[in-house]
Amino acid sequence: MKTKVKMGFFGAGKMAEGILAAAAQLKDFDPSTVFMAEKVPARAAELEKKYGVRTTHDARAVAQTAPLIFLAVRPQDLAALAAEVKPFLTARTLVVSIAAGKSLATLKKALGKEVRLVRVMPNLALRAKEGMCAICPAKNATPADVRKVAKILNAAGRTVVLPERNFDAVTALSGSGPAFFAYMEQAMAAGGEALGLPADAARLLAEQTMLGTAAYLRQSGADLEAFISGVATPGGTTAAGMDVMRASDFTTIVARTLKAAADRSAELGK
Ligand SMILES: NC(=O)c1ccc[n+]([C@@H]2O[C@H](COP(=O)([O-])OP(=O)(O)OC[C@H]3O[C@@H](n4cnc5c(N)ncnc54)[C@H](OP(=O)(O)O)[C@@H]3O)[C@@H](O)[C@H]2O)c1
């Protein structure tokens, strides 16, 4: 191989591409140092062409050469992948797993106790570079490992380091969260349509309002309750709507939604 491999991938699917696209924005990024193992030849060819990375169908080749590897195969493919690559993974390799529900203990068992491990729970918004990733290092991962992983993932959105016991909650809130917010958007757009707005305008109004509210809250750091009271002036339109929301089961329903998702995450992780 011409250039030294710096970053590897097991699996080059949707999430792997999101991470790659983020890494590609970093100043010191050189695509010829990226080596991706992908089973689907057309997919490998697509990413080679789009990013200038190197690919292989053989995950063992990546395990043998890359010091940092993102494990981005589907959870049900972990066992088969691990059987291939385990003999080549040593303490010099850092594996960053994004496989949903696969605990550090499971990963250690599958990949060997030598390899340094970091578990990450990302979300789909990573593909729009607005992802939310929770990071949990295994005991044998170093602070420098965590900094390196965070640097890459911060280029794809935001990161937070959390203990693994929080991962079912993270899975519910930010992992499944995009579907919950999309459901809210759908409800807002439907409500707008019911008031006579054209469907495409209703969707735009709902979506831009969701995006703009999040952007404003992030920028201002405003206290949420103070923000709501500030918008909802007494006797005004927002207050009339908020009265309906506050009198409903909305908060309970959201809490129950997250609890169901977290419980399911715990079940799947067993
Ligand atoms: N999508 C999300 O919103 C999301 C959120 C959080 C976490 N995650 C996690 O992210 C991971 C990746 O998800 P994804 O949506 O990116 O999946 P994906 O698009 O299906 O990509 C996985 C790719 O890996 C390939 N692959 C499987 N085994 C391989 C092996 N041994 N060697 C080389 N390539 C292999 C697959 O090929 P084949 O199709 O031929 O098997 C597929 O192209 C999953 O573990 C998931 O739990 C996803």
The ligand as a MOL file (V3000), in Angstrom:
LIG
                    3D

  0  0  0     0  0            999 V3000
M  V30 BEGIN CTAB
M  V30 COUNTS 48 52 0 0 0
M  V30 BEGIN ATOM
M  V30 1 N -29.1610 4.1280 10.8240 0
M  V30 2 C -29.2820 4.7030 12.0150 0
M  V30 3 O -30.0690 5.6190 12.2590 0
M  V30 4 C -28.3990 4.2450 13.1700 0
M  V30 5 C -28.4770 4.8920 14.4170 0
M  V30 6 C -27.6510 4.4440 15.4440 0
M  V30 7 C -26.7980 3.3780 15.2390 0
M  V30 8 N -26.7370 2.7690 14.0250 0 CHG=1
M  V30 9 C -25.8440 1.6380 13.8290 0
M  V30 10 O -24.9820 1.8890 12.7420 0
M  V30 11 C -24.5960 0.6490 12.1820 0
M  V30 12 C -24.6080 0.7740 10.6810 0
M  V30 13 O -25.9310 1.0760 10.2540 0
M  V30 14 P -26.2210 1.4930 8.7400 0
M  V30 15 O -27.6230 1.9970 8.7300 0
M  V30 16 O -25.1090 2.3380 8.2280 0 CHG=-1
M  V30 17 O -26.1580 0.0220 8.0470 0
M  V30 18 P -25.9900 -0.3500 6.5160 0
M  V30 19 O -26.2850 0.8470 5.6370 0
M  V30 20 O -26.7230 -1.6300 6.2950 0
M  V30 21 O -24.4200 -0.6090 6.3580 0
M  V30 22 C -23.7240 -1.7310 6.7940 0
M  V30 23 C -22.8370 -2.2240 5.6430 0
M  V30 24 O -21.8510 -3.1350 6.1600 0
M  V30 25 C -21.7170 -4.2170 5.2380 0
M  V30 26 N -21.1400 -5.4060 5.9190 0
M  V30 27 C -21.7510 -6.2960 6.7400 0
M  V30 28 N -20.8730 -7.2250 7.1880 0
M  V30 29 C -19.6660 -6.9160 6.6290 0
M  V30 30 C -18.3570 -7.5060 6.7140 0
M  V30 31 N -18.1350 -8.6050 7.4390 0
M  V30 32 N -17.3680 -6.9310 6.0150 0
M  V30 33 C -17.5870 -5.8210 5.2590 0
M  V30 34 N -18.7990 -5.2160 5.1360 0
M  V30 35 C -19.8240 -5.7410 5.8260 0
M  V30 36 C -23.1370 -4.4280 4.7640 0
M  V30 37 O -23.1740 -5.2190 3.5900 0
M  V30 38 P -24.4710 -6.2080 3.3700 0
M  V30 39 O -25.6210 -5.2880 3.1050 0
M  V30 40 O -24.0930 -7.0520 2.2010 0
M  V30 41 O -24.6490 -6.9980 4.6370 0
M  V30 42 C -23.6270 -2.9880 4.5710 0
M  V30 43 O -23.3010 -2.4930 3.2920 0
M  V30 44 C -25.5350 -0.4170 12.7380 0
M  V30 45 O -24.8380 -1.2470 13.6460 0
M  V30 46 C -26.5850 0.3750 13.4720 0
M  V30 47 O -27.0290 -0.2950 14.6440 0
M  V30 48 C -27.5360 3.1690 12.9810 0
M  V30 END ATOM
M  V30 BEGIN BOND
M  V30 1 1 1 2
M  V30 2 2 2 3
M  V30 3 1 2 4
M  V30 4 1 4 5
M  V30 5 2 4 48
M  V30 6 2 5 6
M  V30 7 1 6 7
M  V30 8 2 7 8
M  V30 9 1 8 9
M  V30 10 1 8 48
M  V30 11 1 9 10
M  V30 12 1 9 46
M  V30 13 1 10 11
M  V30 14 1 11 12
M  V30 15 1 11 44
M  V30 16 1 12 13
M  V30 17 1 13 14
M  V30 18 2 14 15
M  V30 19 1 14 16
M  V30 20 1 14 17
M  V30 21 1 17 18
M  V30 22 2 18 19
M  V30 23 1 18 20
M  V30 24 1 18 21
M  V30 25 1 21 22
M  V30 26 1 22 23
M  V30 27 1 23 24
M  V30 28 1 23 42
M  V30 29 1 24 25
M  V30 30 1 25 26
M  V30 31 1 25 36
M  V30 32 1 26 27
M  V30 33 1 26 35
M  V30 34 2 27 28
M  V30 35 1 28 29
M  V30 36 1 29 30
M  V30 37 2 29 35
M  V30 38 1 30 31
M  V30 39 2 30 32
M  V30 40 1 32 33
M  V30 41 2 33 34
M  V30 42 1 34 35
M  V30 43 1 36 37
M  V30 44 1 36 42
M  V30 45 1 37 38
M  V30 46 2 38 39
M  V30 47 1 38 40
M  V30 48 1 38 41
M  V30 49 1 42 43
M  V30 50 1 44 45
M  V30 51 1 44 46
M  V30 52 1 46 47
M  V30 END BOND
M  V30 END CTAB
M  END
